Amino acid sequence: VQSFQLEVTGGSEAVAQNFSTTLYTGTGSTQTITNDIDLAGDGGLVWIKDRTNSNSHALFDTERGALKLLNTNNTNVEFDYGSSFNLTYNSNGFGVGGGSWVGASGNNYVSWTFKKATKFFDVVTYTGDGTTDGSKAISHSLGTTVGSIIIKGLSNTFDWRVWHRNDGSSPQILFLNQTYNAQNDGTVLNVTDTNFSVAHNAANQSGV
């Protein structure tokens, strides 16, 4: 199924239970990264960056499974690396293999883990229908005022689009993979504590 990747973040009284920044060194083979985040039971997102070499950022999430990744530093479509990275979602963190982007021997890595949790973070996928009038509504489970929304097409090369609630009354958008100034392109509209609407083709391309 072709869809978009979405992350929605809000506030939390227990960030340490839902988010972790973890440094580790690759071994060139399978290893476990323990951060006390229950990805197996609750779901969430793992963001990994090689600090030794200039490899791309690698994002995995439980909605799309453990075999596919996205890069925030470019507009590439979703990659399917099969089992080459050996990523697993565990009850106390995650596991990685020896692939260069996640676990090459001797390389230093940083990982950011976000757990799906009410009032903190959610990740969902949806399929675009091509409408540009804001009628395409996307549900989320935050149950609170939304802080930020990040959208990326999984099968097209549009920029990563970022909406933030403090960008003013106009629906301004920033671009995660670019240095552009904010633009009023109407990507995200009608944000509530249960859903929001998408109107721009980059966020609602038919069949994507």
Kinemage of the C-alpha trace (Angstrom):
@kinemage 1
@onewidth
@group {chain A} dominant
@subgroup {mainchain}
@vectorlist {calphas} color= white
{ca val a 1} P 0.000 0.000 0.000
{ca gln a 2} L 1.424 3.374 -0.947
{ca ser a 3} L 1.032 5.935 1.819
{ca phe a 4} L 2.492 8.870 3.636
{ca gln a 5} L 4.528 8.854 6.796
{ca leu a 6} L 3.308 11.145 9.556
{ca glu a 7} L 4.596 12.082 12.975
{ca val a 8} L 2.580 14.157 15.410
{ca thr a 9} L 4.004 15.433 18.689
{ca gly a 10} L 2.487 17.116 21.727
{ca gly a 11} L 3.314 17.597 25.395
{ca ser a 12} L 4.040 14.986 28.058
{ca glu a 13} L 4.529 14.838 31.812
{ca ala a 14} L 6.769 11.800 31.513
{ca val a 15} L 9.031 12.398 28.518
{ca ala a 16} L 11.696 10.040 29.873
{ca gln a 17} L 9.231 7.145 29.641
{ca asn a 18} L 8.389 7.928 26.018
{ca phe a 19} L 11.586 9.302 24.480
{ca ser a 20} L 15.252 8.371 24.584
{ca thr a 21} L 18.509 9.646 23.082
{ca thr a 22} L 21.015 6.787 23.078
{ca leu a 23} L 24.632 6.663 21.890
{ca tyr a 24} L 26.173 3.359 20.840
{ca thr a 25} L 29.096 1.913 18.902
{ca gly a 26} L 28.519 -0.488 16.029
{ca thr a 27} L 29.879 -4.025 16.234
{ca gly a 28} L 29.492 -5.091 12.620
{ca ser a 29} L 26.946 -7.692 13.696
{ca thr a 30} L 23.595 -7.914 15.486
{ca gln a 31} L 23.360 -6.028 18.782
{ca thr a 32} L 20.654 -4.798 21.154
{ca ile a 33} L 20.219 -1.125 22.050
{ca thr a 34} L 18.523 -0.903 25.449
{ca asn a 35} L 16.708 2.351 26.242
{ca asp a 36} L 13.651 1.114 28.218
{ca ile a 37} L 11.207 2.147 25.477
{ca asp a 38} L 8.644 -0.581 24.735
{ca leu a 39} L 8.484 -0.458 20.942
{ca ala a 40} L 7.250 -4.039 20.647
{ca gly a 41} L 4.151 -3.369 22.741
{ca asp a 42} L 3.428 0.324 22.200
{ca gly a 43} L 4.973 1.080 18.831
{ca gly a 44} L 6.919 4.130 17.791
{ca leu a 45} L 9.812 5.437 15.718
{ca val a 46} L 13.593 4.931 15.743
{ca trp a 47} L 15.839 7.592 14.168
{ca ile a 48} L 19.518 6.645 13.735
{ca lys a 49} L 22.493 8.737 12.527
{ca asp a 50} L 26.070 7.589 11.979
{ca arg a 51} L 28.361 10.100 13.762
{ca thr a 52} L 31.581 8.656 12.306
{ca asn a 53} L 30.768 8.691 8.578
{ca ser a 54} L 28.529 10.863 6.435
{ca asn a 55} L 25.791 8.261 6.010
{ca ser a 56} L 22.185 9.402 5.685
{ca his a 57} L 19.779 9.625 8.605
{ca ala a 58} L 17.804 6.366 8.847
{ca leu a 59} L 14.217 6.407 10.179
{ca phe a 60} L 12.250 3.240 10.951
{ca asp a 61} L 8.797 2.966 12.551
{ca thr a 62} L 6.403 0.276 13.661
{ca glu a 63} L 3.651 1.384 11.259
{ca arg a 64} L 5.779 0.504 8.224
{ca gly a 65} L 7.620 -2.409 9.830
{ca ala a 66} L 11.317 -3.045 10.429
{ca leu a 67} L 12.468 -3.531 6.831
{ca lys a 68} L 11.837 -0.056 5.391
{ca leu a 69} L 13.452 3.300 6.091
{ca leu a 70} L 13.274 6.990 5.218
{ca asn a 71} L 16.044 9.604 5.083
{ca thr a 72} L 15.325 13.075 6.469
{ca asn a 73} L 18.287 14.635 4.645
{ca asn a 74} L 16.878 13.955 1.177
{ca thr a 75} L 13.600 13.441 -0.685
{ca asn a 76} L 14.137 9.772 -1.540
{ca val a 77} L 11.190 7.420 -1.596
{ca glu a 78} L 10.915 4.765 1.078
{ca phe a 79} L 13.728 2.186 0.896
{ca asp a 80} L 13.140 -1.520 1.421
{ca tyr a 81} L 16.411 -3.040 2.602
{ca gly a 82} L 14.915 -6.388 3.503
{ca ser a 83} L 16.803 -7.897 6.416
{ca ser a 84} L 20.183 -6.263 5.683
{ca phe a 85} L 19.894 -3.906 8.678
{ca asn a 86} L 18.288 -6.533 10.947
{ca leu a 87} L 16.278 -3.907 12.817
{ca thr a 88} L 13.966 -5.284 15.512
{ca tyr a 89} L 11.479 -3.594 17.842
{ca asn a 90} L 11.928 -4.853 21.395
{ca ser a 91} L 10.142 -4.391 24.727
{ca asn a 92} L 13.132 -2.445 26.075
{ca gly a 93} L 14.482 -0.746 22.957
{ca phe a 94} L 15.533 -2.028 19.540
{ca gly a 95} L 18.077 -4.191 17.787
{ca val a 96} L 20.301 -3.446 14.775
{ca gly a 97} L 22.568 -5.431 12.504
{ca gly a 98} L 25.952 -4.530 11.058
{ca gly a 99} L 24.793 -2.400 8.121
{ca ser a 100} L 26.854 0.768 7.646
{ca trp a 101} L 23.976 3.153 8.399
{ca val a 102} L 23.102 1.502 11.709
{ca gly a 103} L 25.903 -0.696 13.073
{ca ala a 104} L 29.230 -0.782 11.215
{ca ser a 105} L 32.081 -2.034 13.370
{ca gly a 106} L 33.709 0.787 15.351
{ca asn a 107} L 31.390 3.520 14.070
{ca asn a 108} L 29.684 5.781 16.609
{ca tyr a 109} L 25.920 6.278 16.342
{ca val a 110} L 23.205 8.362 17.941
{ca ser a 111} L 19.605 7.139 18.105
{ca trp a 112} L 16.405 8.946 19.030
{ca thr a 113} L 13.481 6.728 20.003
{ca phe a 114} L 9.903 8.035 20.186
{ca lys a 115} L 7.204 5.840 21.726
{ca lys a 116} L 3.609 6.142 20.585
{ca ala a 117} L 1.880 7.717 23.582
{ca thr a 118} L -1.111 9.939 24.268
{ca lys a 119} L -0.139 13.617 24.603
{ca phe a 120} L 3.335 12.899 23.249
{ca phe a 121} L 3.792 11.180 19.888
{ca asp a 122} L 1.974 9.289 17.181
{ca val a 123} L 2.963 7.877 13.806
{ca val a 124} L 0.378 6.929 11.179
{ca thr a 125} L 0.209 6.176 7.462
{ca tyr a 126} L -2.525 7.085 5.011
{ca thr a 127} L -3.223 6.920 1.283
{ca gly a 128} L -3.740 10.181 -0.606
{ca asp a 129} L -6.899 10.830 -2.635
{ca gly a 130} L -5.764 13.840 -4.672
{ca thr a 131} L -8.197 16.376 -3.186
{ca thr a 132} L -6.819 19.886 -2.546
{ca asp a 133} L -9.753 21.449 -0.698
{ca gly a 134} L -8.774 20.244 2.771
{ca ser a 135} L -11.423 17.523 2.879
{ca lys a 136} L -8.867 14.724 3.407
{ca ala a 137} L -8.922 14.190 7.197
{ca ile a 138} L -6.221 12.178 8.976
{ca ser a 139} L -6.901 10.758 12.437
{ca his a 140} L -4.318 10.641 15.218
{ca ser a 141} L -4.380 9.441 18.830
{ca leu a 142} L -2.669 12.293 20.703
{ca gly a 143} L -5.846 13.499 22.366
{ca thr a 144} L -4.382 16.947 23.016
{ca thr a 145} L -3.268 20.160 21.333
{ca val a 146} L -0.892 19.163 18.553
{ca gly a 147} L 2.584 20.689 18.664
{ca ser a 148} L 4.027 19.685 15.309
{ca ile a 149} L 3.272 17.537 12.268
{ca ile a 150} L 5.858 16.125 9.847
{ca ile a 151} L 4.745 14.583 6.537
{ca lys a 152} L 6.701 12.633 3.918
{ca gly a 153} L 5.449 10.813 0.826
{ca leu a 154} L 6.620 7.210 0.828
{ca ser a 155} L 6.556 6.784 -2.944
{ca asn a 156} L 7.202 10.302 -4.257
{ca thr a 157} L 10.113 12.719 -3.948
{ca phe a 158} L 8.347 15.773 -2.515
{ca asp a 159} L 10.132 17.573 0.324
{ca trp a 160} L 9.519 16.684 3.967
{ca arg a 161} L 6.907 19.169 5.189
{ca val a 162} L 6.777 20.407 8.789
{ca trp a 163} L 3.876 22.245 10.420
{ca his a 164} L 4.151 23.826 13.876
{ca arg a 165} L 1.345 25.361 15.926
{ca asn a 166} L 3.367 28.537 16.669
{ca asp a 167} L 3.840 29.481 13.022
{ca gly a 168} L 0.966 31.950 13.230
{ca ser a 169} L -2.571 31.988 11.905
{ca ser a 170} L -1.459 31.219 8.330
{ca pro a 171} L -0.775 27.539 7.582
{ca gln a 172} L 2.982 28.016 7.162
{ca ile a 173} L 5.218 25.069 6.337
{ca leu a 174} L 8.944 24.461 6.838
{ca phe a 175} L 11.002 21.855 4.982
{ca leu a 176} L 12.986 19.336 7.011
{ca asn a 177} L 15.432 18.494 4.221
{ca gln a 178} L 15.901 22.050 2.902
{ca thr a 179} L 17.004 25.505 4.081
{ca tyr a 180} L 14.000 27.287 2.531
{ca asn a 181} L 12.145 29.975 4.431
{ca ala a 182} L 8.627 29.187 5.668
{ca gln a 183} L 5.959 29.032 2.981
{ca asn a 184} L 2.169 29.350 3.071
{ca asp a 185} L 1.338 26.363 0.893
{ca gly a 186} L -1.706 25.062 2.756
{ca thr a 187} L -0.316 21.591 3.383
{ca val a 188} L -1.851 21.173 6.853
{ca leu a 189} L -5.241 22.578 7.883
{ca asn a 190} L -7.882 22.233 10.601
{ca val a 191} L -5.677 20.669 13.269
{ca thr a 192} L -7.593 19.324 16.288
{ca asp a 193} L -6.844 16.937 19.164
{ca thr a 194} L -8.133 13.986 17.101
{ca asn a 195} L -7.355 14.774 13.453
{ca phe a 196} L -6.129 17.256 10.873
{ca ser a 197} L -6.625 17.869 7.148
{ca val a 198} L -4.176 17.887 4.245
{ca ala a 199} L -4.708 19.888 1.068
{ca his a 200} L -1.425 20.272 -0.809
{ca asn a 201} L -0.527 17.719 -3.501
{ca ala a 202} L 2.735 16.975 -1.650
{ca ala a 203} L 0.719 15.645 1.288
{ca asn a 204} L -2.249 14.189 -0.573
{ca gln a 205} L -1.162 12.914 -3.962
{ca ser a 206} L -3.667 10.414 -5.289
{ca gly a 207} L -2.725 6.828 -4.516
{ca val a 208} L 0.460 7.749 -2.641
